[in-house]
Amino acid sequence: MEAEFWYKRWENLEIGFHEEFPNPFLVEYFSKLQLQAKGTIFVPLCGKTKDISWLLERDLQVVAVELSPLAITQLFTDLKYSPERTQVGNLTLWEAPNLKVFEGDIFQLEKEQIGSFDAIYDRAALVALPYGMRVQYVHKLRSLTDTAKILLICFEYDQSLASGPPFSISEEEIRSHYGQNFELNLFTEMTLTGGLRGKIPAKEKVWYLEPKPQASPKI
């Protein structure tokens, strides 16, 4: 998926993936992450998600990355924040109390720019990318965040019936990406009411990926 694809989606308001309320799976399973106050959580490809507001209300430090400046502008407008903006390498950092959002390509982020994390919340990143880019994304995520625990929400359906995004992510693929360094726990799977795009049978799954002892970054 080229950057222009996502720019156009936001410009044309083709953002059916955006939810008007905090994700119910995040609300239900967040406690499983066992984050302390002022803990840091990373939200890749965040859009203008309401989940960030919900996380901030839990007294967390949120760090996110998003390609579209339009999405970031709307995110801060919804939060009623007036961010400071600075240039960080090839990306622009939008910053407000307890919140940092990097504008640009996640593949251009470096670990020293974003610091360390206690957890990752991935609702919209892995499912947004075609397979080849998913492999690159997981590689990049591991290099950025070491072995932070992950709450992952994804879809599974017959990919031959529709093109993504969102793309179908099978259990086998998740194991291929993360199985070496993480214990994989399936919290729940739910049949998507009405199907994907109102017609394709699909399941939505919630995974908790817990780092294995002494796991090391796969770089």
Buried (B, 14 or more C-beta within 10 A) or exposed (E): BEEEEBBEBBEEEEBEBBBEEBBEBBEEBBEBBEBEEEBBBBBBBBBBBBBBBBBBEEEBBBBBBBBBBBBBBBBBEEBEBEBEEEEBEEBBBBBBEBBBBBBBEBEBBEEEBBEEBBBBBBBBBBBBBEEEBBBEBBBBBBBBBBBBBBBBBBBBBEBEBBEBBBBBBEBEBBEEBBBEBBBBEEBEEEEBEEBBEEEBEBBBBBBBBBBBEEBEEBE
